[in-house]
């Protein structure tokens, strides 16, 4: 059984499932914190972010698989605690109003407006630390290097990578990008001719998502499966979530008290698959060294 789990296409699909489930569970955790902590939710969110940073810090000295797993978990907590709740905090602090995209239709929430305001800052960071990075081995970044005929050069041979930091940054940037893309895309409107534009883009997005699913099935290493699955899973989540914004179904993950069975099953599946991959027997896993691992 274990041999089947850690072979393609299963290992890649499990990595995809982890990345995919970070999104609905992130919403669920957000709602549970909001309900459970009440007026003290912002200090609690700050501490959640601190825990995320500590997990990434500890992951810097681990082998590739453990570093990747800790980077994913830490980055996820950082997003929930320091990104999502900071957008809401500053929206309330400065009384940011909702933005009506259309008359008697969709209005962007105040915290969504704060998120969208980060577009130039985060994009600049993506360029400087991603596309302009000589040492990057990210397939997504290298895709732009090849097709735009722009390359800062080849990575230094045998350069050790900080897998915990890389994975945490992947969680943050991919989640941020997908939020930004669809928040701006919905400015075309949720009714009238604009819907046709959104539907066309949605089909293209979904085609990309399913291509990434196929690429996940080709992964053979557990750590790489997790890292690839993060990006692919979050992109695939966009295809799964967008219909809910047009009333196709209710977003169960936003109502943990009303749908406890659904959210419990989702949580159990996520934890089980995460531990299954993160705790893969060392004797069965090929591994690269993390940047801070002593030789």
RODO-322263 format. One record per residue: x, y, z of N, C-alpha, C in turn; residue in one letter. Coordinates in steps of 0.2 Angstrom, whole numbers, padded with zeros to 4 digits, always signed. Last residue first. Layout:
% residues N
XYZXYZXYZA;...
This chain:
% residues 295
+0132+0098+0031+0135+0092+0027+0140+0088+0031X;+0117+0105+0038+0125+0104+0039+0127+0098+0035X;+0105+0114+0030+0107+0108+0033+0115+0107+0033X;+0101+0126+0025+0104+0126+0031+0106+0120+0034X;+0095+0122+0012+0101+0127+0012+0105+0127+0019X;+0092+0105+0011+0090+0111+0012+0096+0116+0013X;+0096+0092-0001+0097+0096+0005+0095+0103+0005X;+0084+0081-0008+0089+0086-0009+0090+0089-0002X;+0080+0063-0008+0080+0070-0005+0086+0074-0007X;+0070+0049-0010+0076+0053-0012+0075+0060-0010X;+0062+0039+0002+0062+0045-0001+0069+0048-0003X;+0062+0028+0010+0059+0027+0003+0059+0034-0001X;+0068+0030+0022+0071+0025+0018+0068+0025+0011X;+0059+0038+0028+0065+0041+0026+0069+0036+0021X;+0042+0038+0026+0048+0034+0028+0054+0037+0025X;+0033+0053+0027+0035+0047+0023+0042+0044+0025X;+0027+0063+0033+0030+0058+0037+0032+0052+0033X;+0021+0071+0023+0026+0074+0027+0030+0069+0031X;+0011+0062+0018+0016+0064+0014+0022+0067+0018X;+0003+0060+0030+0005+0054+0026+0011+0056+0021X;+0000+0073+0034+0004+0069+0038+0007+0063+0034X;-0009+0077+0023-0003+0080+0025+0002+0076+0029X;-0019+0067+0024-0015+0067+0018-0008+0071+0020X;-0024+0071+0037-0022+0064+0036-0017+0064+0030X;-0028+0084+0036-0023+0082+0041-0020+0075+0039X;-0037+0083+0025-0031+0087+0025-0026+0085+0029X;-0047+0075+0031-0044+0073+0025-0037+0077+0024X;-0051+0082+0042-0048+0076+0043-0044+0074+0037X;-0057+0094+0036-0051+0094+0040-0047+0088+0041X;-0067+0088+0029-0062+0091+0025-0056+0092+0029X;-0075+0083+0040-0072+0078+0035-0066+0082+0031X;-0078+0095+0045-0074+0090+0049-0071+0085+0044X;-0086+0101+0036-0079+0104+0037-0075+0100+0042X;-0097+0093+0035-0093+0094+0029-0086+0097+0031X;-0101+0093+0048-0099+0087+0045-0095+0088+0039X;-0105+0107+0050-0100+0104+0054-0097+0097+0051X;-0112+0118+0044-0110+0112+0041-0104+0109+0044X;-0114+0128+0053-0120+0126+0050-0118+0119+0046X;-0101+0132+0058-0106+0130+0063-0113+0127+0059X;-0094+0135+0046-0093+0129+0049-0098+0127+0055X;-0096+0143+0033-0102+0142+0038-0100+0135+0042X;-0088+0143+0023-0088+0149+0027-0093+0148+0032X;-0088+0130+0017-0083+0132+0022-0083+0138+0025X;-0099+0131+0009-0100+0128+0015-0094+0129+0020X;-0106+0142-0001-0099+0140+0001-0099+0138+0008X;-0118+0135-0012-0116+0139-0006-0109+0137-0004X;-0119+0136-0030-0119+0133-0023-0117+0137-0018X;-0120+0146-0039-0121+0139-0041-0122+0135-0035X;-0119+0160-0037-0125+0157-0035-0126+0150-0036X;-0107+0165-0041-0113+0167-0046-0119+0163-0044X;-0098+0161-0032-0100+0168-0032-0105+0170-0037X;-0098+0147-0036-0101+0149-0030-0103+0157-0029X;-0089+0147-0047-0096+0146-0048-0101+0148-0042X;-0076+0149-0040-0079+0155-0044-0087+0153-0045X;-0071+0137-0035-0074+0142-0030-0078+0147-0034X;-0065+0129-0044-0070+0126-0040-0074+0132-0036X;-0055+0138-0050-0061+0135-0054-0066+0132-0050X;-0048+0140-0039-0051+0146-0042-0057+0143-0047X;-0042+0128-0036-0047+0131-0032-0051+0136-0035X;-0032+0127-0046-0038+0123-0046-0044+0126-0042X;-0023+0136-0039-0026+0138-0046-0032+0134-0047X;-0020+0128-0028-0023+0134-0027-0026+0137-0033X;-0015+0116-0034-0021+0116-0030-0024+0122-0029X;-0003+0121-0040-0008+0118-0044-0015+0118-0041X;+0004+0126-0029+0002+0130-0034-0004+0128-0038X;+0005+0113-0022+0002+0120-0019+0000+0124-0024X;+0010+0104-0030+0003+0103-0028+0000+0110-0025X;+0024+0107-0030+0020+0108-0036+0012+0108-0035X;+0026+0104-0016+0027+0111-0019+0024+0112-0025X;+0023+0090-0016+0019+0095-0012+0020+0102-0014X;+0031+0085-0026+0024+0084-0026+0020+0089-0022X;+0043+0087-0020+0042+0091-0026+0034+0091-0027X;+0042+0078-0009+0043+0085-0008+0041+0089-0014X;+0041+0065-0017+0036+0068-0012+0036+0075-0011X;+0043+0063-0034+0046+0064-0027+0041+0068-0023X;+0036+0062-0046+0038+0056-0043+0041+0057-0036X;+0023+0069-0056+0028+0070-0051+0030+0063-0047X;+0013+0068-0064+0019+0066-0067+0025+0066-0062X;+0002+0073-0059+0002+0066-0060+0009+0064-0062X;+0004+0087-0061+0005+0084-0054+0005+0076-0054X;+0001+0089-0074+0008+0089-0072+0009+0086-0065X;-0013+0088-0073-0009+0083-0076-0002+0083-0074X;-0015+0100-0066-0017+0093-0063-0013+0088-0066X;-0011+0109-0075-0007+0108-0069-0009+0102-0066X;-0022+0107-0084-0015+0105-0086-0011+0104-0080X;-0032+0112-0076-0032+0104-0077-0025+0102-0080X;-0029+0125-0076-0029+0122-0070-0028+0114-0071X;-0030+0129-0089-0024+0129-0086-0023+0125-0080X;-0044+0127-0090-0040+0123-0094-0033+0123-0092X;-0048+0137-0081-0049+0130-0079-0045+0125-0084X;-0045+0148-0088-0042+0147-0082-0042+0140-0080X;-0053+0147-0099-0046+0147-0100-0042+0145-0093X;-0065+0148-0092-0064+0142-0096-0056+0141-0097X;-0064+0161-0087-0065+0155-0082-0063+0149-0086X;-0065+0169-0098-0058+0169-0094-0058+0163-0089X;-0078+0167-0101-0073+0165-0106-0066+0164-0102X;-0084+0172-0090-0085+0165-0092-0080+0162-0097X;-0081+0185-0091-0079+0181-0085-0079+0174-0087X;-0088+0189-0103-0080+0189-0102-0078+0185-0097X;-0101+0186-0099-0098+0182-0104-0090+0183-0104X;-0103+0196-0089-0103+0189-0087-0100+0185-0093X;-0104+0208-0096-0098+0206-0092-0097+0199-0090X;-0117+0209-0101-0112+0207-0105-0105+0205-0102X;-0126+0204-0085-0125+0208-0092-0119+0205-0096X;-0117+0202-0070-0123+0201-0074-0122+0205-0080X;-0106+0205-0063-0109+0198-0062-0116+0197-0065X;-0091+0213-0070-0098+0212-0068-0101+0205-0067X;-0078+0216-0071-0082+0215-0078-0090+0215-0076X;-0073+0214-0059-0075+0221-0061-0079+0221-0067X;-0068+0201-0058-0076+0202-0057-0078+0209-0058X;-0055+0203-0060-0059+0201-0066-0066+0202-0065X;-0051+0207-0047-0051+0212-0053-0055+0210-0059X;-0053+0195-0041-0056+0201-0038-0056+0207-0043X;-0045+0186-0048-0052+0186-0048-0056+0192-0046X;-0032+0191-0046-0034+0190-0052-0042+0190-0053X;-0030+0192-0032-0030+0198-0036-0033+0197-0042X;-0031+0178-0028-0036+0183-0026-0036+0189-0030X;-0020+0173-0035-0026+0171-0037-0032+0175-0035X;-0009+0180-0029-0011+0181-0036-0018+0179-0038X;-0010+0175-0015-0011+0182-0017-0013+0183-0024X;-0007+0162-0018-0014+0163-0015-0015+0171-0016X;+0006+0163-0023+0001+0160-0027-0006+0162-0024X;+0012+0170-0012+0012+0173-0018+0007+0170-0023X;+0011+0160-0001+0009+0167+0000+0008+0170-0007X;+0016+0148-0006+0009+0149-0003+0007+0156-0003X;+0029+0153-0009+0025+0150-0014+0017+0150-0012X;+0034+0156+0003+0033+0161-0001+0029+0159-0007X;+0035+0143+0008+0031+0148+0012+0029+0153+0007X;+0045+0137+0000+0038+0134+0000+0033+0139+0003X;+0056+0145+0003+0053+0144-0004+0046+0142-0004X;+0058+0141+0016+0057+0148+0014+0053+0148+0007X;+0060+0128+0015+0055+0130+0019+0053+0137+0017X;+0072+0127+0006+0065+0124+0004+0059+0127+0009X;+0084+0135+0001+0080+0135+0007+0073+0133+0006X;+0096+0125-0008+0090+0129-0008+0087+0129-0001X;+0113+0125-0014+0107+0122-0009+0102+0127-0008X;+0119+0123-0029+0117+0128-0024+0112+0125-0020X;+0124+0115-0039+0124+0113-0033+0123+0118-0027X;+0128+0129-0050+0127+0122-0049+0128+0120-0041X;+0118+0144-0049+0124+0141-0048+0124+0133-0046X;+0106+0145-0063+0108+0145-0056+0115+0142-0055X;+0110+0156-0077+0108+0149-0075+0110+0149-0067X;+0102+0172-0080+0108+0167-0080+0106+0161-0077X;+0091+0180-0081+0097+0183-0077+0103+0178-0077X;+0083+0181-0096+0086+0176-0091+0092+0180-0087X;+0071+0181-0108+0075+0185-0103+0077+0180-0098X;+0062+0177-0118+0069+0178-0120+0073+0182-0115X;+0050+0174-0114+0051+0181-0115+0058+0183-0117X;+0052+0160-0112+0047+0163-0117+0048+0171-0119X;+0061+0158-0102+0062+0155-0109+0058+0159-0114X;+0056+0166-0091+0063+0167-0094+0064+0164-0101X;+0044+0160-0089+0044+0167-0092+0051+0169-0094X;+0048+0148-0085+0044+0148-0091+0044+0155-0094X;+0055+0151-0073+0059+0149-0079+0055+0149-0085X;+0044+0153-0065+0048+0158-0067+0052+0157-0073X;+0039+0140-0065+0034+0145-0067+0039+0151-0069X;+0049+0132-0060+0047+0131-0067+0043+0137-0069X;+0062+0138-0050+0055+0138-0051+0053+0137-0058X;+0074+0141-0047+0073+0134-0051+0066+0133-0052X;+0084+0155-0045+0077+0152-0045+0077+0146-0050X;+0095+0163-0045+0096+0156-0042+0089+0152-0043X;+0092+0175-0050+0097+0171-0054+0097+0164-0051X;+0077+0183-0051+0082+0179-0046+0086+0174-0050X;+0067+0190-0057+0074+0193-0057+0079+0189-0053X;+0056+0183-0053+0058+0183-0060+0065+0185-0061X;+0058+0184-0038+0056+0179-0042+0059+0179-0049X;+0061+0196-0032+0063+0190-0029+0062+0183-0033X;+0056+0206-0041+0063+0206-0038+0066+0199-0036X;+0043+0201-0044+0048+0203-0050+0055+0202-0047X;+0037+0201-0032+0037+0195-0036+0043+0195-0041X;+0038+0214-0028+0042+0209-0024+0043+0203-0028X;+0029+0220-0037+0036+0222-0037+0041+0217-0033X;+0018+0214-0033+0020+0212-0039+0028+0214-0040X;+0016+0219-0020+0017+0212-0021+0020+0210-0028X;+0014+0233-0025+0019+0231-0020+0021+0224-0020X;+0003+0232-0033+0010+0235-0036+0015+0233-0031X;-0007+0227-0025-0005+0224-0031+0002+0226-0034X;-0013+0231-0013-0006+0228-0013-0004+0226-0019X;-0026+0234-0016-0022+0240-0015-0014+0237-0015X;-0033+0222-0014-0031+0224-0021-0027+0230-0021X;-0034+0222+0000-0030+0217-0003-0028+0219-0010X;-0043+0232+0002-0036+0233+0004-0032+0228+0001X;-0054+0227-0005-0051+0233-0007-0044+0234-0005X;-0057+0217+0004-0055+0215-0003-0052+0221-0006X;-0061+0224+0015-0055+0220+0016-0052+0218+0009X;-0074+0229+0010-0068+0233+0012-0062+0230+0012X;-0080+0219-0005-0079+0221+0002-0073+0225+0004X;-0087+0225-0019-0081+0223-0016-0081+0224-0009X;-0103+0221-0024-0099+0227-0021-0093+0223-0018X;-0114+0217-0038-0108+0215-0033-0105+0221-0031X;-0128+0227-0039-0125+0221-0040-0119+0220-0035X;-0134+0240-0041-0138+0235-0038-0135+0228-0039X;-0121+0243-0052-0127+0246-0049-0132+0240-0047X;-0105+0237-0048-0111+0238-0053-0117+0240-0049X;-0096+0238-0038-0093+0237-0045-0099+0238-0050X;-0094+0248-0025-0099+0245-0029-0097+0244-0036X;-0084+0244-0012-0084+0247-0018-0089+0244-0023X;-0086+0248+0006-0086+0244+0000-0086+0247-0006X;-0074+0260+0014-0080+0257+0012-0080+0252+0007X;-0063+0260+0028-0063+0259+0020-0070+0256+0018X;-0059+0264+0040-0066+0265+0038-0067+0264+0030X;-0047+0262+0045-0048+0268+0041-0055+0268+0038X;-0050+0250+0053-0046+0256+0056-0047+0262+0052X;-0056+0241+0043-0060+0244+0049-0056+0250+0052X;-0045+0239+0035-0051+0242+0032-0055+0245+0037X;-0036+0234+0044-0034+0241+0042-0041+0244+0038X;-0042+0222+0047-0040+0226+0052-0039+0233+0049X;-0043+0215+0034-0049+0217+0038-0047+0222+0043X;-0029+0214+0031-0033+0217+0027-0040+0220+0030X;-0025+0206+0042-0023+0213+0042-0027+0217+0037X;-0031+0194+0040-0034+0198+0045-0031+0205+0045X;-0024+0190+0028-0031+0191+0028-0034+0195+0034X;-0010+0191+0033-0012+0194+0027-0020+0195+0028X;-0007+0186+0046-0004+0192+0044-0007+0195+0038X;-0015+0173+0047-0015+0178+0052-0012+0185+0050X;-0016+0167+0034-0022+0168+0038-0021+0174+0043X;-0002+0168+0030-0007+0171+0026-0013+0172+0030X;+0004+0161+0040+0006+0168+0039+0000+0171+0035X;-0002+0148+0038-0003+0152+0044-0002+0159+0044X;+0005+0145+0026-0003+0145+0026-0005+0149+0033X;+0018+0145+0030+0016+0150+0025+0008+0151+0025X;+0018+0134+0038+0020+0140+0041+0017+0146+0036X;+0015+0123+0029+0011+0125+0035+0012+0132+0038X;+0026+0125+0020+0019+0125+0018+0014+0127+0023X;+0037+0123+0028+0036+0129+0024+0029+0130+0022X;+0035+0110+0032+0034+0115+0037+0034+0122+0034X;+0036+0103+0020+0030+0102+0024+0029+0108+0029X;+0050+0107+0017+0044+0108+0012+0037+0108+0016X;+0057+0101+0027+0057+0108+0026+0051+0111+0022X;+0054+0088+0025+0052+0091+0031+0052+0098+0030X;+0061+0086+0013+0053+0085+0014+0051+0088+0020X;+0074+0091+0015+0070+0094+0010+0062+0092+0011X;+0078+0093+0032+0079+0090+0026+0074+0092+0021X;+0080+0109+0041+0077+0102+0040+0079+0099+0033X;+0082+0122+0044+0087+0117+0046+0085+0110+0045X;+0070+0129+0041+0076+0130+0038+0082+0125+0039X;+0060+0125+0050+0060+0121+0044+0067+0123+0040X;+0060+0135+0059+0062+0129+0061+0064+0124+0055X;+0055+0145+0051+0061+0146+0054+0064+0139+0056X;+0042+0141+0049+0046+0141+0044+0053+0142+0046X;+0037+0141+0063+0037+0135+0059+0042+0135+0053X;+0038+0155+0065+0042+0151+0069+0043+0144+0066X;+0028+0160+0056+0035+0162+0055+0040+0157+0059X;+0017+0154+0062+0019+0152+0055+0026+0154+0054X;+0017+0161+0074+0018+0154+0074+0020+0151+0067X;+0014+0174+0069+0020+0172+0073+0022+0165+0073X;+0001+0172+0065+0006+0173+0060+0013+0172+0063X;-0005+0170+0077-0005+0164+0072+0000+0165+0067X;-0004+0182+0083+0000+0177+0085+0000+0171+0081X;-0012+0189+0075-0005+0191+0075-0001+0185+0077X;-0024+0183+0078-0022+0183+0072-0015+0184+0071X;-0025+0188+0092-0025+0181+0090-0022+0180+0083X;-0027+0202+0090-0021+0199+0093-0020+0192+0092X;-0039+0200+0082-0033+0203+0079-0027+0201+0083X;-0049+0195+0091-0047+0191+0085-0040+0194+0082X;-0055+0200+0102-0048+0199+0103-0045+0195+0097X;-0069+0201+0099-0065+0207+0099-0058+0206+0099X;-0069+0184+0095-0073+0190+0095-0068+0196+0094X;-0064+0171+0095-0060+0176+0098-0064+0183+0099X;-0074+0163+0088-0071+0161+0094-0067+0166+0098X;-0077+0170+0076-0082+0168+0081-0079+0167+0088X;-0064+0171+0070-0068+0177+0071-0074+0176+0076X;-0060+0158+0070-0056+0163+0074-0060+0169+0075X;-0069+0153+0061-0069+0150+0068-0065+0155+0072X;-0066+0160+0049-0072+0161+0052-0072+0158+0059X;-0052+0155+0047-0054+0162+0047-0060+0163+0051X;-0055+0142+0045-0051+0144+0051-0052+0151+0052X;-0062+0142+0033-0065+0139+0039-0061+0142+0045X;-0052+0148+0024-0058+0151+0025-0062+0149+0032X;-0043+0137+0025-0041+0144+0027-0047+0148+0028X;-0051+0127+0019-0049+0127+0026-0047+0133+0029X;-0051+0131+0006-0057+0131+0010-0056+0131+0017X;-0036+0131+0004-0040+0136+0003-0047+0136+0006X;-0030+0119+0006-0028+0124+0010-0033+0130+0010X;-0035+0110-0003-0038+0110+0003-0036+0116+0008X;-0025+0111-0013-0032+0113-0015-0036+0114-0008X;-0013+0106-0007-0013+0113-0010-0021+0115-0011X;-0018+0092-0005-0015+0097+0000-0016+0104-0002X;-0020+0088-0018-0026+0088-0013-0024+0093-0007X;-0007+0088-0024-0012+0093-0026-0018+0093-0021X;-0002+0078-0016+0001+0084-0016-0004+0090-0018X;-0010+0067-0022-0010+0069-0015-0007+0076-0013X;-0005+0068-0035-0012+0069-0033-0013+0071-0026X;+0008+0063-0033+0007+0070-0036+0000+0072-0034X;+0006+0050-0028+0009+0055-0024+0008+0062-0026X;-0001+0044-0039-0004+0045-0033-0001+0050-0029X;+0004+0040-0052+0002+0047-0051-0001+0049-0044X;+0020+0039-0043+0015+0042-0048+0010+0038-0050X;+0021+0033-0026+0022+0032-0033+0018+0037-0037X;+0016+0032-0013+0022+0036-0015+0025+0035-0022X;+0006+0023-0013+0005+0030-0011+0010+0034-0014X;+0012+0011-0017+0007+0014-0021+0006+0021-0020X;+0019+0008-0005+0023+0009-0011+0018+0012-0017X;+0009+0006+0004+0014+0012+0005+0018+0013-0002X;+0004-0006+0000+0000+0000+0000+0004+0006+0000X;
